[in-house]
Amino acid sequence: MTKSADVSTKRLISLAPDNWVRWVTQIPDITAGEILNSEFQWISRQSDVLIRVESSQHGEFLVLNELQLRYQQEMPRRMRAYAALAEEKYNLPTYPVLINILKLTNLEIPTSFASNIAGLRAIQDYRVINLWEVDVNIVFEQSLPSLLPFVPILKGGENESTIREALQMLRADEQLNQLETVLAFFATFVLDSALVQEIMRWDMAILRESPWYQEIEQRGRHIGEAIGRQEQMLSNIEMSLEVKFGSEGLDLMPKISQISDLERLKAILRSIVTANTLEDLQQIL
């Protein structure tokens, strides 16, 4: 199965690529071009999103976006490798950005890799963005729809009114409304699960009357699109399990992957969001 974070990240960034690259680089005149293939021949790894960009001051270069649910100690070495491979493949300088979603440690996260072997040095700088340090107001002030699902874990985004505002913006946009489950998932890190369900108004009777749900039902008559939704739902479930329960949660994916009923998969995704423990989720399954 394709790594869920890769698929979701590309989708999020493509919502407003110009605003995204301006935010991650802090270069005001930068514009986004093509989102490139980030699969490298030499290693079985796909960086999250690689974007060809252009700036009047810096010319044409690449922005490599690496999103991590949890920071890992080996990331400095990996950032060095990803940046070098991108430059080799596309023959362009690379601006690497590491974005960490969930805070796991109070230790300072390094912003460079350096090694020295017999006087031969290897150095790679990269920018680090920790979402828990990002002021939630920039999401609304700088038009960054890519960050709307992460509002609850941004600095100042843990209050109910802000989460409701983000939810309204997601539901008002056709490209964004299917991301409300991601918003709800991160909201459970800062609010009680019962309150999250109340905020989301997850009532199937009401949902079935909405134009959005009816459109989904109509599209469901087409087999190819139904398969696509099933794959996307499995991808969302995989990402949610990893974020909330770590590697132990991913152990449930072989069983869940055998389920083909889309409504059942939707119910499982919501159960992941509201479950307090992995044992609770296992009982539901």
Rosetta blueprint (number, residue, H / E / L):
1 M L
2 T L
3 K L
4 S H
5 A H
6 D H
7 V H
8 S H
9 T H
10 K H
11 R H
12 L H
13 I H
14 S L
15 L L
16 A L
17 P H
18 D H
19 N H
20 W H
21 V H
22 R H
23 W H
24 V H
25 T H
26 Q L
27 I L
28 P L
29 D L
30 I L
31 T E
32 A E
33 G E
34 E E
35 I E
36 L E
37 N L
38 S L
39 E E
40 F L
41 Q L
42 W L
43 I L
44 S L
45 R L
46 Q E
47 S L
48 D L
49 V E
50 L E
51 I E
52 R E
53 V E
54 E E
55 S E
56 S L
57 Q L
58 H L
59 G E
60 E E
61 F E
62 L E
63 V E
64 L E
65 N E
66 E E
67 L E
68 Q E
69 L E
70 R E
71 Y L
72 Q L
73 Q L
74 E L
75 M H
76 P H
77 R H
78 R H
79 M H
80 R H
81 A H
82 Y H
83 A H
84 A H
85 L H
86 A H
87 E H
88 E H
89 K H
90 Y H
91 N L
92 L L
93 P L
94 T E
95 Y E
96 P E
97 V E
98 L E
99 I E
100 N E
101 I E
102 L E
103 K L
104 L L
105 T L
106 N L
107 L L
108 E L
109 I L
110 P L
111 T L
112 S E
113 F E
114 A E
115 S E
116 N E
117 I E
118 A L
119 G L
120 L E
121 R E
122 A E
123 I E
124 Q E
125 D E
126 Y L
127 R E
128 V E
129 I E
130 N E
131 L H
132 W H
133 E H
134 V L
135 D E
136 V L
137 N H
138 I H
139 V H
140 F H
141 E H
142 Q L
143 S L
144 L L
145 P H
146 S H
147 L H
148 L H
149 P H
150 F H
151 V H
152 P H
153 I H
154 L L
155 K E
156 G L
157 G L
158 E L
159 N L
160 E H
161 S H
162 T H
163 I H
164 R H
165 E H
166 A H
167 L H
168 Q H
169 M H
170 L H
171 R H
172 A L
173 D L
174 E L
175 Q L
176 L L
177 N H
178 Q H
179 L H
180 E H
181 T H
182 V H
183 L H
184 A H
185 F H
186 F H
187 A H
188 T L
189 F L
190 V L
191 L L
192 D L
193 S H
194 A H
195 L H
196 V H
197 Q H
198 E H
199 I H
200 M H
201 R L
202 W L
203 D L
204 M H
205 A H
206 I H
207 L H
208 R H
209 E H
210 S L
211 P H
212 W H
213 Y H
214 Q H
215 E H
216 I H
217 E H
218 Q H
219 R H
220 G L
221 R L
222 H L
223 I H
224 G H
225 E H
226 A H
227 I H
228 G H
229 R H
230 Q H
231 E H
232 Q H
233 M H
234 L H
235 S H
236 N H
237 I H
238 E H
239 M H
240 S H
241 L H
242 E H
243 V H
244 K H
245 F H
246 G H
247 S H
248 E H
249 G H
250 L H
251 D L
252 L L
253 M H
254 P H
255 K H
256 I H
257 S L
258 Q L
259 I L
260 S L
261 D L
262 L H
263 E H
264 R H
265 L H
266 K H
267 A H
268 I H
269 L H
270 R H
271 S H
272 I H
273 V H
274 T H
275 A L
276 N L
277 T L
278 L H
279 E H
280 D H
281 L H
282 Q H
283 Q H
284 I H
285 L L
